[in-house]
Amino acid sequence: MDLFSPLTLRNLTLKNRIVLSPMQQYSAKDGIPNNWHLVHLGSRAVGGAGLILTECTAVAPAGLATLSDVGIWNEQQQNAWKSIVDFVHQQDAKIGIQLWHSGAKGSLHHPNERMKPLTAEEGGWVVKSSSATEVNGVTTKALTIDEIQELTSSFVQAALRAVEAGFDTIELHAGHGYLFHQFYSKVVNQRTDEYGGSFDNRIRFLVETVQKIRKVIPEGMPLLIRISAVDYIETALGWTLEDSVALSKILKENGVDFITASGGGFTNVSKDKVYPGYQVPFAETIKQETGMLTGAVGMITEATQANTIITENKADLVVIAREHLRNPYFSIHAAKELKMNIEIPWQYKRAF
């Protein structure tokens, strides 16, 4: 088993263990992916990654972080995604959509405008979360139980659209301080009803959503989840790796096939805790403790480093973000460096 070994999840077989990590491009209008997204995602498929994951894709307008994010809550968006999916498939790669709701981290300007809160005149909206809290200088409102259940329905409808668009897999973004994370972490969740308080209550929104999505998507389609394995907050409120192991066991029982173990979302990570592969132990621990297939993230930038993660059974996939921005052809170069033979697009063979 190495970086270029295939991996099967339910009925989906990936040709290698390299994944393009979801990275917001802030380049859409009305939630519709466009030629930028086609080239961004398509070039990494041409570059040899086994699995392409879209950037976080909103399931409802209020789920956007900025007005430049992508969505899949209507037919026009679904159709735009389908053309991208088709191109990725033509490159012998698989593609998954990351479904998401920003919750308290929504209604912001574009990053080029420092992501300041939008005013109502600028198209901003009232942001809601598990509890009334202050995020990015804006006080959010707590979601009602009816609204929580409506959001679960939005995720289900988005999943159905993803199936119609031809995606091979679906990933729920339940980390990085976004809405699901705002429920399971006590940093934000101060509710006293069935969606707050105890561990089981705080994970309820995510688990219920998983259960309902699993019922409507094809049996052979894998369901993936990205979590923040830790909050990097050393208080009683902080979510811990032990919490993530417990959550992963429950998600596995409810039909989740794969966990990508990232971290943080509510605070900046101390620089002394950031180094090559710094989050890999999260994936390794969850894999060992639960038997769940896992994806490793966190400054994975080199072929030998990525290969070692797989050969030493620390994770089952390497999910590579910034290095893919620097080098869309990371997979082809990695195979060459590791002296492994892989299929290269015929149009590029003269260069390799």
C-alpha positions in Angstrom: 0.0 0.0 0.0 1.4 3.4 -1.1 0.4 6.8 -2.3 -0.6 5.4 -5.7 -2.5 2.4 -4.5 -6.2 2.5 -5.3 -8.8 2.9 -2.5 -12.4 1.7 -2.5 -15.2 3.4 -0.5 -18.4 1.6 -1.0 -18.8 1.5 -4.8 -16.3 4.2 -5.5 -12.7 3.3 -6.3 -10.1 6.1 -6.4 -7.0 5.5 -8.5 -4.7 6.9 -5.9 -4.6 8.3 -2.4 -4.2 12.0 -3.3 -7.1 14.4 -2.8 -7.5 18.0 -3.8 -8.6 19.7 -0.6 -11.6 22.0 -0.7 -10.4 25.6 -1.0 -12.8 28.6 -1.3 -12.1 30.5 -4.5 -14.4 33.5 -3.8 -15.1 33.7 -7.6 -18.8 32.9 -8.0 -21.8 35.1 -8.6 -25.3 34.1 -7.3 -23.7 30.8 -6.1 -23.0 29.6 -9.6 -19.6 28.0 -10.4 -18.1 29.3 -13.6 -15.0 28.9 -15.8 -12.7 29.7 -13.0 -14.0 26.7 -11.0 -13.8 24.5 -14.1 -10.1 25.4 -14.7 -9.2 25.3 -11.0 -10.8 21.9 -10.3 -10.2 20.5 -13.8 -6.5 21.3 -13.9 -5.9 19.3 -10.7 -7.7 16.4 -12.2 -5.5 16.7 -15.2 -2.6 16.8 -12.8 -3.4 13.4 -11.5 -5.3 13.7 -8.2 -7.5 10.7 -7.5 -10.3 12.7 -5.8 -11.2 16.3 -6.5 -13.3 18.0 -3.7 -15.1 21.2 -4.5 -14.8 24.2 -2.2 -17.4 24.4 0.5 -20.7 24.7 -1.3 -23.7 26.4 0.4 -26.9 24.5 0.8 -28.9 27.8 1.1 -28.3 31.5 0.5 -27.8 32.3 4.2 -25.2 29.5 4.3 -22.7 31.6 2.2 -19.8 33.2 3.9 -19.5 35.8 1.1 -21.5 36.7 -1.9 -18.7 35.2 -4.0 -19.1 31.6 -2.7 -20.6 28.8 -4.6 -23.9 27.0 -3.8 -26.2 24.2 -4.9 -29.6 25.2 -3.8 -31.1 25.7 -7.2 -31.2 24.1 -10.7 -29.0 26.7 -12.4 -26.2 26.0 -9.9 -26.7 22.2 -10.2 -26.4 22.4 -14.0 -23.2 24.5 -13.8 -21.7 21.9 -11.5 -22.6 19.1 -13.9 -20.4 20.4 -16.7 -17.4 20.6 -14.2 -18.2 17.0 -13.0 -18.2 15.8 -16.6 -14.8 17.3 -17.3 -13.2 15.8 -14.2 -14.6 12.4 -15.1 -13.0 12.7 -18.6 -9.7 13.0 -16.8 -10.1 9.6 -15.1 -10.6 11.3 -11.7 -13.5 11.3 -9.2 -15.1 14.3 -7.8 -17.0 15.0 -4.6 -18.9 18.1 -3.4 -18.4 19.6 0.0 -21.8 20.7 1.4 -21.7 23.5 3.9 -23.4 26.2 5.9 -21.3 29.0 7.4 -23.7 29.9 10.2 -22.2 32.6 12.4 -19.3 33.1 9.9 -21.6 34.4 7.1 -22.6 37.7 5.5 -19.0 39.0 4.9 -17.2 41.0 2.3 -14.9 39.4 -0.2 -11.4 38.6 1.2 -9.9 41.4 -0.9 -12.1 43.7 1.2 -10.9 42.1 4.4 -14.1 40.1 5.0 -15.7 42.8 6.9 -19.4 42.3 7.8 -21.8 43.2 5.0 -24.5 45.8 5.7 -28.1 45.2 4.6 -27.6 47.8 1.8 -24.6 45.8 0.6 -26.6 42.5 0.5 -25.9 41.3 4.0 -28.2 39.1 6.0 -29.0 38.2 9.6 -26.6 35.4 10.6 -27.7 32.6 12.8 -26.0 29.9 14.8 -26.6 27.4 17.6 -26.7 30.3 20.1 -26.7 34.1 20.2 -23.0 34.9 20.1 -20.6 37.5 18.6 -18.5 36.5 15.6 -16.5 38.8 13.4 -18.0 41.8 15.3 -21.5 40.7 14.6 -24.0 39.4 17.1 -25.8 36.3 15.7 -29.2 35.0 16.5 -30.0 31.5 17.8 -31.7 29.2 15.4 -35.1 27.9 16.4 -35.8 24.1 16.4 -37.9 24.6 13.3 -35.1 26.4 11.6 -32.6 23.7 12.5 -34.9 21.1 11.0 -35.3 23.3 7.9 -31.5 23.4 7.5 -31.3 19.6 7.7 -33.8 19.5 4.9 -31.7 22.0 2.9 -28.7 19.6 3.3 -30.8 16.7 2.1 -32.1 18.7 -1.0 -28.5 19.8 -1.8 -27.4 16.1 -1.5 -30.1 15.1 -4.0 -29.0 17.8 -6.4 -25.4 16.6 -6.0 -26.4 13.1 -7.0 -28.3 14.5 -10.1 -25.2 16.6 -11.1 -23.2 13.4 -11.2 -20.9 13.8 -8.2 -19.2 10.6 -7.0 -19.3 11.4 -3.3 -20.6 14.0 -0.8 -18.6 15.5 2.0 -20.2 17.5 4.8 -18.1 20.3 6.2 -18.5 20.0 9.9 -15.3 21.8 11.0 -13.4 25.1 10.9 -15.9 27.0 13.0 -18.8 26.6 10.5 -22.4 25.7 11.5 -22.1 22.0 12.4 -19.0 22.9 14.4 -20.9 25.7 16.1 -23.3 23.1 17.4 -20.9 20.3 18.6 -18.4 22.7 20.3 -19.3 24.3 23.6 -17.2 27.3 22.5 -20.4 28.5 20.7 -23.2 26.2 21.7 -24.9 27.5 24.9 -28.3 26.0 24.2 -30.4 24.3 26.9 -32.8 22.3 24.6 -32.3 19.0 22.8 -29.6 20.6 20.6 -27.4 21.8 23.4 -25.8 20.9 26.7 -24.8 17.2 26.7 -22.4 15.7 24.1 -25.3 13.8 22.5 -27.4 16.9 22.2 -24.6 19.0 20.7 -23.9 16.4 18.0 -27.6 15.9 17.3 -27.9 18.4 14.3 -24.9 16.7 12.5 -26.1 13.1 13.3 -29.7 13.8 12.2 -28.5 15.4 9.0 -26.2 12.4 8.3 -29.1 10.0 8.9 -31.4 11.8 6.5 -28.8 12.2 3.8 -27.8 8.6 4.0 -31.4 7.5 3.4 -31.7 9.5 0.1 -28.4 9.1 -1.6 -27.5 5.8 -3.4 -26.3 3.0 -1.2 -23.1 2.7 -3.1 -22.2 6.4 -2.7 -19.8 7.1 0.1 -20.5 9.9 2.6 -17.5 11.8 3.9 -17.2 14.3 6.7 -14.6 16.9 7.6 -14.4 17.8 11.3 -12.2 19.9 13.4 -10.6 17.2 15.6 -9.6 19.8 18.2 -10.6 23.5 18.9 -7.0 24.4 19.9 -8.7 26.0 23.0 -7.3 24.8 26.3 -10.4 25.3 28.4 -13.3 23.1 29.5 -15.2 24.5 26.5 -12.8 23.3 23.9 -13.5 20.3 21.7 -10.9 17.6 22.1 -9.5 14.7 20.1 -11.3 12.3 22.6 -14.5 14.0 21.6 -13.7 13.5 17.9 -13.1 9.8 18.5 -16.5 9.5 20.2 -18.2 11.5 17.4 -16.5 9.4 14.7 -17.7 6.2 16.2 -21.3 7.5 16.1 -21.0 8.8 12.6 -19.6 5.4 11.5 -22.7 3.7 13.0 -24.9 6.0 11.0 -23.3 5.4 7.6 -20.4 7.8 7.3 -17.5 6.1 5.5 -14.6 8.5 5.9 -13.4 11.3 8.2 -11.0 14.1 7.3 -9.5 15.3 10.5 -8.6 19.0 10.5 -8.6 21.4 13.4 -9.4 24.8 14.7 -11.9 27.4 13.5 -12.6 29.6 16.5 -9.1 30.9 17.2 -5.7 31.3 15.5 -3.4 28.3 16.0 -0.2 29.1 17.9 2.7 29.1 15.4 4.7 26.7 17.6 2.0 24.1 16.9 2.2 24.4 13.1 4.7 22.3 11.3 4.8 19.9 8.4 2.1 17.2 9.0 1.1 18.8 12.3 -2.5 17.5 12.0 -1.7 14.0 10.8 -1.9 12.5 14.3 -5.6 13.5 14.5 -6.3 11.2 11.5 -4.1 8.5 12.8 -5.8 8.4 16.2 -9.3 8.4 14.8 -8.3 5.6 12.4 -6.8 3.5 15.2 -9.5 4.1 17.7 -12.6 3.7 15.4 -11.5 1.7 12.4 -12.8 4.5 10.3 -11.0 5.4 7.0 -9.4 8.8 7.5 -7.8 11.7 5.5 -4.8 13.5 6.8 -4.2 17.3 6.4 -1.9 19.9 7.6 1.1 21.2 5.6 1.5 18.1 3.5 3.7 19.4 0.7 6.2 16.7 -0.5 5.8 13.4 -2.2 7.9 11.4 0.2 6.0 12.9 3.2 2.6 12.1 1.6 3.7 8.6 0.7 5.0 7.9 4.2 1.7 8.8 5.7 0.1 6.1 3.6 2.8 3.4 3.9 2.9 3.8 7.7 -0.9 3.5 7.8 -1.4 6.9 9.5 -4.3 7.7 7.2 -5.9 6.4 4.1 -5.8 9.5 1.9 -3.7 12.7 1.9 -5.8 15.8 1.5 -3.6 18.5 0.0 -4.5 22.1 -0.1 -1.9 24.9 -0.6 0.6 22.7 -2.4 -2.0 22.0 -5.0 -2.4 25.8 -5.5 1.4 26.0 -6.1 1.5 22.9 -8.2 -1.6 21.6 -10.0 0.4 18.6 -11.2 1.5 17.5 -7.8 0.4 13.9 -8.4 2.3 13.5 -11.7 5.5 15.0 -10.1 5.1 12.9 -7.0 4.9 9.7 -9.1 8.0 10.7 -11.0 9.9 11.4 -7.7 8.7 8.1 -6.1 9.6 6.3 -9.4 6.1 5.0 -9.8 4.4 4.6 -13.2 1.0 6.4 -13.6 -1.1 7.3 -16.6 -0.4 10.8 -17.8 -2.8 12.7 -20.1 -1.6 12.0 -23.6 -1.5 15.7 -24.4 1.3 16.1 -21.8 3.3 13.0 -22.2 6.0 14.7 -24.2 6.9 16.7 -21.1 7.2 13.7 -18.8 
